[in-house]
Amino acid sequence: MSRLLQLAREDGWLQLLCRIPTTLLHRLRDTFTARKLHAPNFRAGRSPRLHGLSHMRIGHNFSAADHLWLEAITIYAGQPHSPQLLIGADANLSDSVHIACLHRIEIGPGLLAGSHVLISDHTHGIYTGPAQSSPDIRPAARPLHSSGDITIGRNVWLGDNVCVLAGATIGDGAIIGANSIVRGPIPSATIAVGAPARVVRHWDPALQQWIKP
């Protein structure tokens, strides 16, 4: 009740009354989603896209803002897949986060993701090795291909517009700066920036400070 009164004082009763039906629908949707995922306190904002829930495991207290897109891809262009998308407890995601899993993505507890973050373990087509995809084929018609799993440790912070791609491994407590692209290993307790992301600082437990390498 105190929260409702605070919102009414800040925005007015009319704004509050307009929000109530939408809020109730969102809570109902989240309740059924939480049951399906066995994820207590699952919360998502407006217009989430959730596909392949039977191939996901999400921990408690998952929270996402508007336009979340979680997808475990089970079939594409007639080709079946067996994805595993694992997200630990206490994940906090901002607007328009897209996590797309073709093979395996594992994210530890405590993830913080900024707006427009992409985590994807696959591409449309194959671009290395003997059987590569022809540019004469529409990208959307090319078979999906994963060149490696993604592993993200606990308490990782991904800044706005970060892309985490196939083969990436991000250690516990790492921070990835805004607009960075991660394709390989990032050690624990480091700050990495750039495209591709490179370590610029690491945590010194003795000094209790982030220092340059």
C-alpha positions in Angstrom: 0.0 0.0 0.0 2.8 2.4 0.8 4.3 1.8 -2.6 1.0 2.6 -4.3 0.6 5.8 -2.3 4.1 6.9 -3.2 3.4 6.3 -7.0 0.2 8.2 -6.7 2.0 11.2 -5.1 4.7 11.1 -7.7 2.6 10.6 -10.9 -1.0 11.2 -9.8 -3.9 8.8 -9.3 -5.0 8.8 -12.9 -1.6 7.6 -14.1 -1.6 4.9 -11.3 -5.1 3.7 -12.3 -4.0 3.4 -15.9 -1.1 1.2 -14.9 -2.9 -1.2 -12.7 -4.6 -3.4 -15.4 -1.3 -3.8 -17.3 0.6 -4.6 -14.1 -1.9 -7.3 -13.1 -1.6 -8.9 -16.5 2.2 -8.8 -16.3 2.1 -10.4 -12.9 -0.2 -13.2 -14.1 2.0 -13.8 -17.1 5.1 -13.9 -14.9 3.5 -16.3 -12.5 2.8 -18.9 -15.2 6.3 -18.4 -16.7 7.9 -18.9 -13.3 6.0 -22.1 -12.8 7.1 -23.4 -16.2 10.8 -22.5 -15.6 10.8 -23.4 -11.9 12.1 -19.9 -11.4 10.5 -18.2 -8.3 10.1 -14.4 -8.5 10.5 -14.3 -12.3 9.8 -10.8 -13.5 9.8 -9.3 -17.1 8.7 -6.0 -18.4 6.6 -5.2 -21.5 6.6 -7.4 -24.6 8.9 -10.3 -23.7 9.7 -13.0 -26.4 10.3 -16.3 -24.7 10.8 -19.4 -26.8 12.0 -22.9 -26.0 11.2 -22.7 -22.3 11.6 -26.5 -21.8 15.3 -26.1 -22.7 15.9 -23.3 -20.2 16.8 -23.4 -16.5 16.6 -20.0 -14.7 17.3 -19.3 -11.1 15.2 -17.4 -8.6 14.8 -13.6 -8.6 15.3 -13.2 -12.4 14.4 -9.6 -13.4 14.3 -8.1 -16.9 13.1 -4.7 -18.2 11.1 -4.3 -21.4 11.5 -6.2 -24.7 13.4 -9.2 -23.3 14.2 -11.9 -25.9 15.1 -15.3 -24.5 15.3 -18.1 -27.1 16.5 -21.7 -26.9 16.3 -22.7 -30.6 14.9 -26.1 -31.1 14.3 -26.0 -34.8 15.4 -23.7 -37.6 14.9 -24.2 -41.4 13.7 -27.7 -40.7 16.9 -28.6 -38.8 16.4 -29.8 -35.1 18.7 -28.6 -32.3 19.0 -29.5 -28.6 19.9 -26.3 -26.8 20.7 -25.7 -23.1 20.2 -22.2 -21.7 21.2 -21.9 -18.1 20.9 -18.7 -16.1 21.7 -18.5 -12.4 19.9 -16.7 -9.6 19.6 -12.9 -9.1 20.0 -11.9 -12.8 19.1 -8.3 -13.5 18.7 -7.4 -17.2 17.9 -4.0 -18.7 15.9 -3.1 -21.8 16.1 -5.1 -25.0 18.4 -7.9 -23.9 18.6 -10.8 -26.4 20.0 -14.2 -25.3 19.8 -16.8 -28.1 21.0 -20.3 -27.6 21.6 -23.0 -30.3 23.9 -25.3 -28.3 24.8 -24.3 -24.7 25.0 -21.0 -22.8 25.6 -21.1 -19.1 25.4 -17.9 -17.0 26.3 -17.8 -13.3 24.3 -16.1 -10.6 24.3 -12.3 -10.2 24.5 -11.2 -13.8 23.9 -7.5 -14.5 23.3 -6.7 -18.2 22.8 -3.2 -19.6 20.5 -2.3 -22.5 20.7 -3.9 -25.9 23.1 -6.7 -24.8 23.4 -9.7 -27.1 24.5 -13.1 -26.0 24.5 -15.6 -28.8 26.3 -18.8 -29.4 25.6 -19.1 -33.2 25.7 -17.5 -36.6 23.6 -17.8 -39.7 25.8 -19.9 -41.9 29.4 -21.3 -41.7 32.4 -19.1 -42.5 35.4 -21.3 -41.6 36.5 -24.8 -42.7 35.8 -26.7 -45.9 32.0 -26.3 -46.2 31.4 -22.6 -46.0 28.1 -20.7 -46.7 27.8 -19.0 -50.1 26.9 -15.3 -50.3 24.4 -16.3 -53.0 22.1 -17.7 -50.2 20.0 -15.4 -48.2 21.5 -15.1 -44.7 18.1 -16.0 -43.1 18.1 -19.2 -45.2 21.5 -20.4 -44.2 21.7 -23.1 -41.5 22.5 -22.0 -38.0 26.0 -22.9 -36.8 27.6 -22.8 -33.3 31.4 -22.6 -33.2 31.5 -22.9 -29.4 29.6 -22.7 -26.1 29.4 -19.5 -24.0 30.2 -19.5 -20.3 29.7 -16.5 -18.1 30.7 -16.6 -14.4 29.1 -15.2 -11.3 28.6 -11.5 -10.6 29.5 -10.4 -14.1 28.5 -7.0 -15.4 27.9 -6.4 -19.1 27.6 -2.8 -20.1 25.2 -1.4 -22.7 25.4 -2.8 -26.3 27.9 -5.6 -25.3 28.0 -8.6 -27.6 29.0 -12.0 -26.2 29.6 -14.4 -29.1 30.3 -18.2 -29.5 33.4 -19.4 -27.7 33.4 -16.6 -25.1 34.3 -17.4 -21.5 33.9 -14.6 -18.9 35.3 -15.3 -15.4 33.7 -14.4 -12.1 33.4 -10.8 -11.2 34.5 -9.5 -14.6 33.2 -6.2 -16.1 32.8 -5.8 -19.8 32.6 -2.1 -20.9 29.9 -0.7 -23.1 30.0 -1.5 -26.9 32.5 -4.3 -26.4 32.6 -7.6 -28.3 33.6 -10.8 -26.4 34.7 -13.8 -28.5 37.3 -15.5 -26.3 38.4 -15.8 -22.7 38.2 -12.9 -20.2 39.7 -13.8 -16.8 38.0 -13.4 -13.5 38.0 -10.1 -11.6 39.1 -8.0 -14.7 37.7 -5.1 -16.6 37.7 -5.6 -20.4 36.8 -3.1 -23.2 36.9 -2.9 -27.0 36.2 -5.0 -30.0 37.5 -7.5 -29.4 37.4 -7.0 -25.7 40.8 -6.8 -24.0 41.7 -6.5 -20.3 42.5 -3.0 -19.1 42.4 -3.5 -15.3 42.3 -6.3 -12.8 41.3 -6.5 -9.1 44.2 -6.6 -6.6 42.8 -8.2 -3.5 45.7 -7.0 -1.4 45.2 -3.4 -2.4 41.5 -3.7 -2.7 41.7 -1.7 -5.9 41.3 -2.1 -9.7 44.8 -1.6 -11.2 46.3 -1.6 -14.7 48.0 -4.8 -15.7 
